[in-house]
Amino acid sequence: MDLIWTTGGPQGSGIDTAAHIFTRAVAKAGYYVYGGREYFSNIKGRHSYLTMRISDTPVYSITEKKDMLVSYDAETVFSHFLDIAGSGALIYNTDESDFKLSSIPSMVSPLKVRIADSLGKAGSDITVKAVVEYLNSKGITTLGYSANDAVRELGRRLNESQLGKVRIMINTMAISLSTSILKIDKELVLEAIKDTFGTKSLAENQQAVNLSYEISSKWAWHGVTLNHMPVNGHRILIDGPMAVALGKLAGGLTFQSYYPISPATDESVYLEGHPTFSRNHSGEGNVVVVQTEDEISAIAMANGASLTGARSSTATSGPGFDLMTEGIGYAGMTEIPIVITDYMRGGPSTGLPTRNAQADLLQAVYGGHGEFPRIVFSSGDHIEAFYDAANAFNYAERYQMPVIHLVDKSIMSSYAIIDETLIDTEKCKINRGKIAVGKQDGYKRFQLTEDGVSPRSFLGSPNRFWLTGDEHDERGHILDDSVMRTEMYVKRMKKMELAEREIPESEKYLAYGSSSSRKIIVGWGSTKWPIIESINRLQKEGNEIGFIYFKMFSPFPKGVKRLLEGKEIIDIESNYLGQLGILLGNEISVNPSYHALKVNGRMVSASEVYTAIKLMVENGEKKVIMNGTA
Amino acid sequence: MAQHEKITIADLRVDEWNDWCPGCGDYGILSAVQMAMAETGKGINDYAIFSGIGCSGKTSDYINTFGVHNLHGRPIPHATGAKLANPNLEVIVIGGDGDLLSIGAGHFVSAGRRNVDITVIINDNGVYGLTKGQASPTLPRGTRTKALPLPNINDSLNPLALSLASGYTFVARGYAYDIKHLKGLILSAIKHKGSAIVDILQPCPTYNDINTKEYYDERVYKMDENEWDPVVKDPSEEREKFLKAMEKSVEWGDKIPIGIFYQNELVPTYEERLASRIKTYITAPPAKQEISYNGASSAEIKQLLQSRRVV
């Protein structure tokens, strides 16, 4: 069972909430859901849409062809009708049947031109009605309703003469039309509404849902239905920022600083909204979240907090990450454990603030003046993001260096229904690294040691230290001495060798699919599941292909060379340069022969990855640009 | 707070050769800071000095306590992070006028809005000494100190007026060559509940040949404690005392006042604001939480997960 359901509407019109209600209702019926949200950098009015994939098994990617497009505005119809599957359906508002493509002011012009070209007509000739006829000619089911009639009827039933108050329920009504034909019990939709809004306006919503189920009862739908399935245990609805935030709490975070930036802000806002929790055997826990004046201050405050022994971090996106570079170098020089979460958005400069990219990798690994040790790693789904966010602090404190956790925007803005037991804080081990306990005579914060790691001390503790971003001696005093410079430099840098030795291979990369195939795919971050799904599909078709999924980039897992040497490497990434491929060349002298790349800012779908692999493997194309908008 | 013995100025000295120029105002400021630190009753390990970049930035290296030498312009946010993570610390920021009022101006202004209980000392000498004498934000327009190729093209800013406008709840000016008076100001600033500014007029004997010791000795005068009461004791006095302080802050020329311009402890500190949101903040601040139990996370997030439960 696999169903792609999409809804859209003007940003700020409640489309996200409606999709939430739909997701919850579907989950209550026993299904897993994974869904991505695409939106403009805009508060109200521009087209936002969500693509939800529904499955009877856990799922972490989406595909392009839509089985059901649910709309109440013409822009949603125009924007997505070309992606409806042959066996799919469009639910649309007949009040807007005569709306013309050319007269939708919020649509970007190039998209209008592309749609007109694909139908071979002028934009002024393309109406919703014409689209419906086009879809019908392709055998696609079209199901129309009049939103105005529905609102009037609902107003009559609720004895509400101010129809504006009724119209706000149009989203709920639209999604209920789809749950109805999917045969989801009305009660589950109502429960989902209750989960979302509480009992406020429940009776009104109940009437709205009833009306939708009545309207759709007249429709003929012969496609997939979602028969209720039993659920063992509990399932939760989680999104990217929440997964990372909860991971940070589990990892011992007590101080977070941030400056507002899309799409990173949600994580800090979530933490700020949930500042207290209990602690096993030690009473109450809390996290202090400080909104700073800029990202320079955000990294500096997190550094300062870390010096007291608090586990601290900051979360940002590209432009903010740029501003933090000096502060990250300072943490490298002064051996401050610190975690920086970078939600990667489209750059350079302001770029595409609300869209996906994987183009900060080389900056994370090499950015900053001078040389300093750092750990750079990334996550490929929400569950990984949770455990990685927790473990990031262990890396930071064990090796006393900045840890940069890269999270794709498309994971950040995706929702997933997962089994609750998958998020388990007992699996989050805490390793605080070397700490000078008790008063130690002659304590030296930057003592030269075999492995490069010196016992830490905290501000306010009995073991005093100095600390400086200048080169320094073992006590932390400024010292410009040619011999000590070399010794201290080597001490800092050799912690990277220690990290490389100690961190298990399984935390650095994972191998999927065939290990003996001549071609092997490399990828990281949000492309993980689209690639896994594609190689599984190819395997079923008789094409064995391997996939090395990378998690860690600094220190680079050199041991992976034995899996890649002599293979034809296919590099799949959301950037232009093939940055992971560049790292492979730099670090282990292995270079990709094929690239499938995407820079349009939309999340990578499993179907476009599958198509790209086929083009490379079967047609021998060296470079495929993916341009999906699923 | 930890038990400690009474500390002396000698305890706060370090065995380092001090590489400031002879006659530098930094020496007087260092002494005044150490004298004030010895009088608060706190222990050596209770202090944390956060310094900026430049000559004054080395101050943290010359005091025998926790000394954190920062990036240029960033001592305030580093200090703020440390203080909020461990509010028991006595945190002092020391930076030059270029560090705090130019490259770090955004942080300087924002710190006033927060009113974190820290002390900020501005070593204000009108020049960037360590880079060989360029004009700093407090050097008046038209002034040509000896390393400038042409007179200063920018207007100067007024650190006291900026502090008041930013919301600092203790604003004072001292003079580096009146160490005893300066010590008193710094002690009051440390004891003040909230963000305190002490702007210290300080000759740079090497690069500022205009605002010299002789220049200041002739002009600096102490505000008469009988006539000048800068302390807000009731909210009704706030506006009047703020405006008087603002007016006083623009007095400059033949006579330059030093002393406390404004003090208001009625404004809640950031720590108090946090404690009103997070009941356990004071008893279990970020630095003092037991984050693990038997080697695993002690955080119990079950309730947060359950609030996201769908089925």
HADDOCK unambig.tbl for C-alpha pairs under 7 A between the chains (distance, minus, plus):
assign (segid A and resid 24 and name CA) (segid B and resid 310 and name CA) 5.94 0.50 0.50
assign (segid A and resid 27 and name CA) (segid B and resid 310 and name CA) 6.73 0.50 0.50
assign (segid A and resid 27 and name CA) (segid B and resid 311 and name CA) 6.90 0.50 0.50
assign (segid A and resid 28 and name CA) (segid B and resid 310 and name CA) 6.47 0.50 0.50
assign (segid A and resid 28 and name CA) (segid B and resid 311 and name CA) 5.35 0.50 0.50
assign (segid A and resid 234 and name CA) (segid B and resid 309 and name CA) 6.85 0.50 0.50
assign (segid A and resid 234 and name CA) (segid B and resid 311 and name CA) 5.41 0.50 0.50
assign (segid A and resid 235 and name CA) (segid B and resid 309 and name CA) 5.77 0.50 0.50
assign (segid A and resid 235 and name CA) (segid B and resid 310 and name CA) 5.80 0.50 0.50
assign (segid A and resid 235 and name CA) (segid B and resid 311 and name CA) 5.37 0.50 0.50
assign (segid A and resid 236 and name CA) (segid B and resid 308 and name CA) 5.21 0.50 0.50
assign (segid A and resid 236 and name CA) (segid B and resid 309 and name CA) 4.19 0.50 0.50
assign (segid A and resid 236 and name CA) (segid B and resid 310 and name CA) 5.22 0.50 0.50
assign (segid A and resid 237 and name CA) (segid B and resid 308 and name CA) 5.59 0.50 0.50
assign (segid A and resid 237 and name CA) (segid B and resid 309 and name CA) 6.46 0.50 0.50
assign (segid A and resid 237 and name CA) (segid B and resid 310 and name CA) 6.36 0.50 0.50
assign (segid A and resid 249 and name CA) (segid B and resid 299 and name CA) 6.45 0.50 0.50
assign (segid A and resid 250 and name CA) (segid B and resid 297 and name CA) 5.69 0.50 0.50
assign (segid A and resid 250 and name CA) (segid B and resid 299 and name CA) 5.30 0.50 0.50
assign (segid A and resid 251 and name CA) (segid B and resid 297 and name CA) 6.32 0.50 0.50
assign (segid A and resid 252 and name CA) (segid B and resid 291 and name CA) 5.05 0.50 0.50
assign (segid A and resid 252 and name CA) (segid B and resid 297 and name CA) 6.75 0.50 0.50
assign (segid A and resid 252 and name CA) (segid B and resid 299 and name CA) 6.99 0.50 0.50
assign (segid A and resid 254 and name CA) (segid B and resid 286 and name CA) 4.77 0.50 0.50
assign (segid A and resid 255 and name CA) (segid B and resid 85 and name CA) 6.84 0.50 0.50
assign (segid A and resid 255 and name CA) (segid B and resid 286 and name CA) 6.09 0.50 0.50
assign (segid A and resid 275 and name CA) (segid B and resid 278 and name CA) 6.97 0.50 0.50
assign (segid A and resid 276 and name CA) (segid B and resid 278 and name CA) 6.90 0.50 0.50
assign (segid A and resid 277 and name CA) (segid B and resid 300 and name CA) 6.48 0.50 0.50
assign (segid A and resid 277 and name CA) (segid B and resid 301 and name CA) 6.77 0.50 0.50
assign (segid A and resid 278 and name CA) (segid B and resid 299 and name CA) 6.38 0.50 0.50
assign (segid A and resid 278 and name CA) (segid B and resid 300 and name CA) 5.47 0.50 0.50
assign (segid A and resid 279 and name CA) (segid B and resid 298 and name CA) 4.95 0.50 0.50
assign (segid A and resid 279 and name CA) (segid B and resid 299 and name CA) 4.77 0.50 0.50
assign (segid A and resid 279 and name CA) (segid B and resid 300 and name CA) 5.52 0.50 0.50
assign (segid A and resid 280 and name CA) (segid B and resid 293 and name CA) 6.73 0.50 0.50
assign (segid A and resid 280 and name CA) (segid B and resid 298 and name CA) 4.70 0.50 0.50
assign (segid A and resid 280 and name CA) (segid B and resid 299 and name CA) 6.45 0.50 0.50
assign (segid A and resid 280 and name CA) (segid B and resid 300 and name CA) 6.54 0.50 0.50
assign (segid A and resid 282 and name CA) (segid B and resid 290 and name CA) 6.40 0.50 0.50
assign (segid A and resid 284 and name CA) (segid B and resid 280 and name CA) 6.88 0.50 0.50
assign (segid A and resid 285 and name CA) (segid B and resid 289 and name CA) 6.85 0.50 0.50
assign (segid A and resid 287 and name CA) (segid B and resid 286 and name CA) 6.71 0.50 0.50
assign (segid A and resid 288 and name CA) (segid B and resid 286 and name CA) 6.98 0.50 0.50
assign (segid A and resid 293 and name CA) (segid B and resid 107 and name CA) 6.81 0.50 0.50
assign (segid A and resid 293 and name CA) (segid B and resid 110 and name CA) 6.40 0.50 0.50
assign (segid A and resid 297 and name CA) (segid B and resid 77 and name CA) 5.32 0.50 0.50
assign (segid A and resid 300 and name CA) (segid B and resid 74 and name CA) 6.82 0.50 0.50
assign (segid A and resid 300 and name CA) (segid B and resid 77 and name CA) 5.47 0.50 0.50
assign (segid A and resid 300 and name CA) (segid B and resid 78 and name CA) 4.78 0.50 0.50
assign (segid A and resid 301 and name CA) (segid B and resid 77 and name CA) 4.98 0.50 0.50
assign (segid A and resid 301 and name CA) (segid B and resid 78 and name CA) 4.71 0.50 0.50
assign (segid A and resid 301 and name CA) (segid B and resid 80 and name CA) 6.18 0.50 0.50
assign (segid A and resid 301 and name CA) (segid B and resid 81 and name CA) 3.93 0.50 0.50
assign (segid A and resid 302 and name CA) (segid B and resid 81 and name CA) 5.96 0.50 0.50
assign (segid A and resid 303 and name CA) (segid B and resid 78 and name CA) 6.38 0.50 0.50
assign (segid A and resid 304 and name CA) (segid B and resid 78 and name CA) 4.33 0.50 0.50
assign (segid A and resid 304 and name CA) (segid B and resid 79 and name CA) 5.98 0.50 0.50
assign (segid A and resid 304 and name CA) (segid B and resid 81 and name CA) 4.60 0.50 0.50
assign (segid A and resid 304 and name CA) (segid B and resid 82 and name CA) 4.43 0.50 0.50
assign (segid A and resid 305 and name CA) (segid B and resid 81 and name CA) 4.48 0.50 0.50
assign (segid A and resid 305 and name CA) (segid B and resid 82 and name CA) 4.20 0.50 0.50
assign (segid A and resid 305 and name CA) (segid B and resid 85 and name CA) 5.15 0.50 0.50
assign (segid A and resid 307 and name CA) (segid B and resid 82 and name CA) 6.64 0.50 0.50
assign (segid A and resid 308 and name CA) (segid B and resid 82 and name CA) 6.06 0.50 0.50
assign (segid A and resid 308 and name CA) (segid B and resid 85 and name CA) 6.61 0.50 0.50
assign (segid A and resid 308 and name CA) (segid B and resid 86 and name CA) 6.38 0.50 0.50
assign (segid A and resid 308 and name CA) (segid B and resid 287 and name CA) 5.63 0.50 0.50
assign (segid A and resid 309 and name CA) (segid B and resid 287 and name CA) 5.21 0.50 0.50
assign (segid A and resid 310 and name CA) (segid B and resid 85 and name CA) 6.54 0.50 0.50
assign (segid A and resid 310 and name CA) (segid B and resid 286 and name CA) 5.35 0.50 0.50
assign (segid A and resid 310 and name CA) (segid B and resid 287 and name CA) 4.21 0.50 0.50
assign (segid A and resid 425 and name CA) (segid B and resid 297 and name CA) 6.03 0.50 0.50
assign (segid A and resid 426 and name CA) (segid B and resid 296 and name CA) 5.84 0.50 0.50
assign (segid A and resid 426 and name CA) (segid B and resid 297 and name CA) 6.26 0.50 0.50
assign (segid A and resid 428 and name CA) (segid B and resid 296 and name CA) 5.70 0.50 0.50
assign (segid A and resid 428 and name CA) (segid B and resid 297 and name CA) 5.63 0.50 0.50
assign (segid A and resid 429 and name CA) (segid B and resid 295 and name CA) 5.79 0.50 0.50
assign (segid A and resid 429 and name CA) (segid B and resid 296 and name CA) 4.20 0.50 0.50
assign (segid A and resid 429 and name CA) (segid B and resid 297 and name CA) 5.98 0.50 0.50
assign (segid A and resid 430 and name CA) (segid B and resid 292 and name CA) 6.14 0.50 0.50
assign (segid A and resid 430 and name CA) (segid B and resid 295 and name CA) 5.47 0.50 0.50
assign (segid A and resid 430 and name CA) (segid B and resid 296 and name CA) 5.25 0.50 0.50
assign (segid A and resid 430 and name CA) (segid B and resid 297 and name CA) 6.00 0.50 0.50
assign (segid A and resid 459 and name CA) (segid B and resid 48 and name CA) 6.93 0.50 0.50
assign (segid A and resid 459 and name CA) (segid B and resid 66 and name CA) 6.55 0.50 0.50
assign (segid A and resid 460 and name CA) (segid B and resid 45 and name CA) 5.26 0.50 0.50
assign (segid A and resid 460 and name CA) (segid B and resid 46 and name CA) 5.34 0.50 0.50
assign (segid A and resid 460 and name CA) (segid B and resid 89 and name CA) 6.42 0.50 0.50
assign (segid A and resid 461 and name CA) (segid B and resid 45 and name CA) 6.59 0.50 0.50
assign (segid A and resid 462 and name CA) (segid B and resid 45 and name CA) 6.50 0.50 0.50
assign (segid A and resid 464 and name CA) (segid B and resid 45 and name CA) 6.86 0.50 0.50
assign (segid A and resid 464 and name CA) (segid B and resid 65 and name CA) 6.52 0.50 0.50
assign (segid A and resid 464 and name CA) (segid B and resid 66 and name CA) 5.60 0.50 0.50
assign (segid A and resid 465 and name CA) (segid B and resid 66 and name CA) 5.40 0.50 0.50
assign (segid A and resid 465 and name CA) (segid B and resid 67 and name CA) 6.78 0.50 0.50
assign (segid A and resid 466 and name CA) (segid B and resid 61 and name CA) 6.93 0.50 0.50
assign (segid A and resid 466 and name CA) (segid B and resid 66 and name CA) 5.66 0.50 0.50
assign (segid A and resid 466 and name CA) (segid B and resid 67 and name CA) 4.61 0.50 0.50
assign (segid A and resid 466 and name CA) (segid B and resid 68 and name CA) 5.85 0.50 0.50
assign (segid A and resid 467 and name CA) (segid B and resid 67 and name CA) 6.18 0.50 0.50
assign (segid A and resid 467 and name CA) (segid B and resid 68 and name CA) 4.81 0.50 0.50
assign (segid A and resid 467 and name CA) (segid B and resid 69 and name CA) 5.95 0.50 0.50
assign (segid A and resid 468 and name CA) (segid B and resid 68 and name CA) 5.97 0.50 0.50
assign (segid A and resid 468 and name CA) (segid B and resid 69 and name CA) 4.46 0.50 0.50
assign (segid A and resid 468 and name CA) (segid B and resid 70 and name CA) 6.23 0.50 0.50
assign (segid A and resid 469 and name CA) (segid B and resid 69 and name CA) 6.60 0.50 0.50
assign (segid A and resid 469 and name CA) (segid B and resid 70 and name CA) 6.23 0.50 0.50
assign (segid A and resid 469 and name CA) (segid B and resid 71 and name CA) 6.63 0.50 0.50
assign (segid A and resid 477 and name CA) (segid B and resid 61 and name CA) 6.18 0.50 0.50
